[in-house]
Amino acid sequence: MSLDFYQITITDRIVSSGSLLGSSQGVVVSQPVLDAIAANGNSLDNVTETGLQLFTNGIDTRTRGADLAFTLPSRIAGEMSPTGSLEHTTRLR
């Protein structure tokens, strides 16, 4: 049997903070978004889906948890020794 506890702390985690759609299936949704994409030197020729994905690195996260594992040995026909395991992971608050 094995019982492991863990804590993972991440400072300034990078996460998605939003998106802006420029066009969808060839239909213009937001001309300013298309203008911004083109102004940065990107070609929009023959492109039917455009948009911007925004990110921020201002989120701190902490994850705590415990893993409990059991290993169950067994014998079959005297020579084979297969093992089985039962594991459970839970997140602690």
N, C-alpha and C positions, 0 to 999 in steps of 0.2 A: 504494500500500500504506500502511496506517495501523496502528500498534501503540500502544495506549493502556494504561497501567497505572493502577489506581485502588486506593484504600483508603478504606473507610467505617467510621468509628468512632462508635458510639452509646453514650452513658453513660446509665444508668438507663432502659433500654428497657422499655416497658410490654408485658408478655406475660401470657397467660392462665396462671393457676396452679392452676386446678381449677374444678369445678362441683359443685353440690348439686342433686339432683333432688327436687322436691316431689311432683309427680304426673305420671303418664304415661298417656295415653289414658283419663283420668278416674279412674284407680286411684291412691289415695294411696300414695306411696312413703315419704314422710317428713313426718309431721305438724308437727314443729318447723320445718321449712323453710316450710311453708304458713303457719304462725303468724307467722313472721318477715316474710313477704311482706305478709300482711294487717295486721300491726302498723305497717307503714310507709305505710298508707293506700291500698294497692292493692286493688282489687276483684277477687275470684276467681270472680265469678258467670259461669257458662257458659265457663269456661276448663278445657281438658282437659290442657294441658301447662304445667307450672310448674317453675321452678328458679332457682337463683342462679348467676351466673358470677363467679368471683373473678379479680382481676388483681393483679399486683405490678409495681413499677417498679425492681426491684433487680438487673437483669441488664445487664451491659456486654457489647457485642458488637463484633467487628472483622471486616470482610470485605475481603479483598484479591483482586484479579483482574487479568486482562489480556484485552483485546479485540484481535484481529487481523483486519483487513479488507482484502480485495483488490477492486479495481474493474476489471472487464474490458470495455473499450470494443470495439465492433465496428461495421462498416458494412454496411448492406443496401441495395441498389439505389442507392447513391451519395448518397441524401438522408437516409435514416433513420439515426439513431445511437443504437440502444438500448444500454444498459449492463447488465451483470450484476455481482453481487457475491457474494463468498464470505466469510462471517464466522464467527468462532469465539470464544466466551467461555469462559474457564476460571477457576475459583476457586483461588487460591493459598493454601496453608496457612501 
